[in-house]
Amino acid sequence: MYEALPVFHRIGKAAYKANLDNSVSLDRHFGHPHRKYKTVHVAGTNGKGSVSHIIASALHAAGYKTGLYTSPHLFDFRERIKINGQEIPECDVIDFVEQNRSFIEYLKPSFFEISSSMAFWFFAEKQVDVAVIETGLGGRLDSTNIIMPELCVITNIGFDHTEFLGDSLGKIASEKAGIIKPRVPVIIGEKHEQTTEVFAAKARESDSPVFFAEDCLSLLSSENSPGKQTFAFASLNNELFENDRFTASLDLEGKYQCKNMVTALTALAVLKRQSFEIGWEAEQNGLAHTALNTGLKGRWQTLRRNPAVICDTGHNAHGLKYTMKQLKEQDYERLYFVLGIVGDKDLDSIIPLLPEDARYFFTQASIPRAMDAEILAERCMKAGLNGEIVATVDEAVQKALGKASANDLIFIGGSTYVVAEAKAKY
């Protein structure tokens, strides 16, 4: 699949197809498998992966056989397609490709188009009750946007992939709003003056009930401990939430997860109104064991201690804003930063967010889309950041470990693929 099909996360724009023609053809070829189970569709600039995993974990804990389709993967393609936290077996991937090789070679779909079809097919073959489906890029023209879900979720809107989705938040929101289906409820994770009316208008046009999560649930406080966060919430919508105040725990450590929890909890509340049976105890258990149940990795994850090594897959200004804020709150003597960026990201919006007190190891992941480490270093150093160029992620982490003492902190990030290569070694 990697060798024969255009892969967006490797080559970028050349792999992007601005229509659903291939997805429709593949769907017809496989007999419309996504119609055989219920679905939840999740889009957004950031947080859609975490929200998808949180919802899937709660559904699994409630007794539903739950499919989960997300992207990209960190180590193994099979991470993208899971049922109750178990990755698709290698033999099923091989059988799918071999049995459909002639049609794939005839149609020439993108890597993501065939991956989505594989997920839909696999979930039908294994007779899941429900599948949580994360979009890859955008919404309106995303390969997953052939499904008719029980619920649509749009986490937030930020500047990313502007060459495809538009150069304003309103335009990007319009593309994400493309997943809204007639009379299907939609959850909007965050409100913004440039996007709120876009979503409201699309919902009115589709006769779809719309719930802005921050109007339904308010975060009162949060407590952090290793491997766990506990949040206190206040209900702002008594039709959705039975309790005026309640707490919920999550086994994901990034502080930004508070926003994802507000979105996911609102989504689960609406699913209950859609006749999903999700008991309070099961829901709480699912939330508290999201990473354990689904295998989610790379979200503010501590790889080791003394010195502390933390990685996070945040990769655009909207996501890095929260990650860098939490990084600056950490207790350390010296900060070392292994930094790599994908070439199509907006460095002008990212560099001002990066901590000035860090020693940087500018590097690049081993994919064609990666920004050349020399270009990255030149731009960052011109802005006053200090560091050195290191050819590979592995070498960069090794250098950081060689310089760091027990009370220092090493942060690895800027790109999902940098985190993937670092975690593969450590």
N, C-alpha and C positions, 0 to 999 in steps of 0.2 A: 504493500500500500504506500509506504514511504517513497519507494523508488518510482512507482508508476503514476502516482497521483499528485497534483499540485497541493502543497501543504502550506496553509497561510502562516502558521506560527514559525515556519522556517524561511519561506521566501517572500511573505508579505503580499503586496497588492496583486501580484501576478496570479495568485490563487483565489482571489475574490471574484465571485460571480454575482452580478447585480440583478438576479431574477431567481424564480423558484422553479424554472422549467425542469431542471434535472431532478430536483426533489420530488416534484409531482410524478415524473416518469418512474423514478425509483419506487415511489409509494405504490403506484399502479402495478409495477412489476411484482412487488412482494405481497400484493393483496390487501393493501391498506391496514397493516398490522396495528397501528396506533389506535384504531377504532375498537379494538378488542379489550381495552382496559381504560380506566379513568386516568386523566393527566392533570398536572399542575405545571403551568408554564412560567418561568422566571427569567426576567431580563433586567438590565441595569448596567450602569457604567462600572460600579464597584459593589462588592458585597453579594452579588448574585450567587456565587459559589457557596459562600457561607450560609446564606439564607436557604438555598436548595438543600444543603446537607442537614441543616437544623430541622426543616420541615420533614425531610425523608426520615430522619431519626425518630421524630415524634410519631409519624405514621407507622413505622416499623414497630415501635414500642407499644402502639395501640393494637397490634395484631394484624396489620395489613401486610401482605406480601408486596414489598415496595421496590420498584425500580428507580434508579438514579442515573441520569445522564448528564455529565458535566465535562468541561474542558478548560484549559489544556490539562494534560497529565504531567506529573513530575518525573516519574521513572519508567513506567510501563503503560503502554497504550490501554491495557485492560482496566486501568483505574477509571477510565471515562464511563464505563458501563458496569453497573453493579446492581445486584438484587439483595436486599437486606444486608448490605455492607460487603457482600462477597463479589469479587471481580468476575467478569465473564471468563469462563475457562478458555485456555489457549486453543483447545481443540475446536471449540465453537467458532472462534475467530477464523481459524484455518478453514474449517468446513464452509463457513459463509463465503469466504473469498473464492475458494476453489469451485464451489458449486455455482457461483454466479460470475465467474471470471469472464466468460464470453460477453455477457451483457455489460459488465463494468468496462471492458475494453471497447465495446461499441459506443457506450454513452459518454465515456471519459468524464466522469464526475470529479469534483474536488475531493480531497481527503475528508473534509468535514461533511460533505454531502453523503459520502458512503458510510462514514462513521455513524451519522445520525440514523441512516437506514438500518444499519446493523443493530443499533440500540433498539429501535422500534421493533424490528424482527425478533430479537432475542427476548424482549419483554413479553411479546405475544407467545412465543414458543414456550416460555416458562410460566405462562398464565399468571402474571402479576395482577394484583388488584388495582394498583395505582402506580404511576410513574411520575417522578418529578423531573422535568425537562428544563435544562438551562440553555438559553440561547448562546450561540458562539459570538456573534458580532451583530450589534444593532437589534433588529426585531422584525420590522416589516418584511425584509428580504432575507431573513435568516433561514437556513435550511430546515430548522425545527418548526417554522411557522406554518406548517400544514396541519397541525393538530387542532382539535376542538376541545380545549381543556375545561375542567370544572372551575378553575380559578386562574387568573392571570396576576402576576406579581411583578412590579417594576420597582427596583430597590432605590435607585437614585440616578441623577443625571450629572455628568461632568464632561470635561473636554477630553475625548480620546477617540482615536480613529476618525478624526475630523475630515480626512480626505474621502471617506465613504459616507459619513453620517451627517456632515454639515458643519459649518464654522460658527454656529451659535447654539446656545443651550436649547433654544426653542426648536431649532431644526433637528437637533439630536433627539430631543424629547418626542418629536413627531415620528421619527423613525422607530424609537422604542415603543411608542404607543401603537405601532402597527400590530402588536401581538394581541391587542384588545379585540375580543370577539363579540358578536351580537348577543346581548342578554347574559353574558358571562361576567360575574363579579370581578373587579380588579382592585388590587391593593397598590397604593403608591407609597413608597417608603419615606421619602422626604419631599417637603414642599419647597418650592422656589418661585420667586416672582415671575421668572421667565418661562417656567414650565407648567405651573399649576393649571392655568387655563387651557393649555394644550391638551393635557390629560382630561380635564373636565369636559372639554368640547368633544373629544373623541368618544368619551363615555356616553355623552348625551346622544351623539350620532348613532352609537351602537346600542342604545337603550341598555347600557350596562351599569349596574350599581357600582359606584366608586367609593372606596374607603381610603382616606389619607391617614396613614398609620399614626402619625404624630397628633392627629385630632382624636384618635381612639384610645391611645395609651401614652402615659407620661412616665418617664424614668425619674424616680425619686432619689435613689442612691445606688451605689455599687461598692462591693467589697472584693478585693483581689487577693488571692493566695495562689501558690504554685499549682498550676494545672486546673484552676477553678476560678470562676467569677460568680458572685451572687448579686442579683439585681432586685431592687424593690420597685414596684410599679404601682401607679394609680390609674384606675379605669376612668376614661373620659367618655365612654360609650357603654351604658348599662345594658343595651340590647345585645352587645357582643360579649361582654365580660360579666360573669356572675358576681365576682368579688370586687368591692371598691378598691381594695389594696391587696397585693399578693407579692410573693417573692418567687424567683426562679433562678436556678443555677445553670451554668454552662461550662463545659470543660475545654473552652477555647480562651486564650489569655489576652488577646489584643483588646485594648479598651474600646476600640471602634466597634467591637461586637455588640455594644449596647444598642447601637442603631439597628443592627441586623436583628437583634432580639425583638425590638419593638415591631419591626416589619414582620418577622416570622410568627410572633404571637398573634398579631392581628390576622395574618393569613390563616393560621390554625383556627382561630375563633370563627372566621367566615366559613371555613370548611365544615365546621360543626353545624353551622346553619344549613350547609348543603347536604346534610344527612350523614356526614362522616361521624362515626362513633369513636371519639377520642376522649377517654376518661382523664380526669385531672391527674391521677397518680401516674398513669401511663405517659401522659404528656410531660410531666415533670421529670420522669425517669428518662424519657427520650432526649430532652433538652440537656440534662446533666451528663449524658453519655454520647453526645453527638460525635465527637472525634472517635470514640471507641466503637460506636455502632457503624459509622460510615467510612472510617479510615481517612478522614480529612487531615491534610498535612500542610505545613508551610505558612500557617497564619500565626504570626507572632509566636513562633515555636522556639523553645530553648533546646539547643542541641547538646550543650555541655555547660559545666560550671567550673569556676576557678582556672582560667578566666571564663566568664560567661560568654557564650556564643549564641546569638539570637538571629533568626532569619525571618523574613516576611516577604510575601509575594506581591505586595503593593508596587505598582509599576507606572502610575500616572499621577499627576499633581493632585487630583481629587482624593486618591487613596493615600498617597504619601503624606499628605497634610496631617492626617491623623496618626500615622505611624511615626513620623518624625517628632510629633508632639510628645508621644509616649516615650520615644527614645531619649529625648532631652530630660525627661523626668526620672530616668534611671540613675542609680547610685554607682559611680565608677570613678577611678582615678584618671584613666586615659581611655579614649574612645578610638577604636580602629574600625574602619568602614571599608568592606569589600563591595565595590560598586560597579555594576554593569547595567547598561541601558539598551533597549531595543532601538534600532535606528530610526523608526518612524515616530518616536515620542518627542514631545515639545520640551526641549531642554530649558528654554527660557522660563518656563513655568515651574520646572522641577528644581533647578539649581538654587533659587532663593530659599527653598524649604530645607536644604541640607545643612546639618550642623557645622558651624565654622570651627569648632574645637576638635574635630576629628582628624586623624591621620588616614588618608585615603589610599586604597590600592585599586587603581583604575584598571578594569579588566573587561573581558567580553566572553559571553557564552559561545559555545561552538556551534552556532547556527548562522546561516547567511544573513538573517535580519539583524544580528547584533551590531550595535554601533561600534566602530573601530575604537579601541581603547585609547589610541593616541588623540583622536578627535575629542573623545569624552574628557580626557585629561586636560587638553588645551583649553577647552571651554570652561571647565571647572576651575582650573588654576587662574585663568584670566579673571574669574569672579572672586578670587581670594582664597580658594580652598587649596590645601597642601597635601601632596601625596606623590606617588610614583606609579609608573605604568608596569603592569605585570601581565604576561602573555595569556595565561589561563586562569580560570577560577580556582582550580586546585592549587596552583602555585601562589595565588593571592591569599588564600586561606592559610596556607602553610607559612607564608611570610608574616601574616598577622599573628598567628599562634607563636611564632618564634620571637616576636617582639613583645607580646602581651604578658603581663604579670598576673598573679592570681586575682587582684582587685580591679583589673581592667575589663572592658567590654568590647567584644568584636560583634559588629552587626553586618549581616550579609543581605543585600537586597538590591532593589532597583529594577529587577526583572525576574519573572517567574523562572526563566531558564538558568539564571545565575543561581537561584536558590536550589533548583533541581540538581545542578551539577555539584553544588556544595554538599547537599544532603546525601547524594549518592556516595560520597567519600566519607562523610562524618555522621 
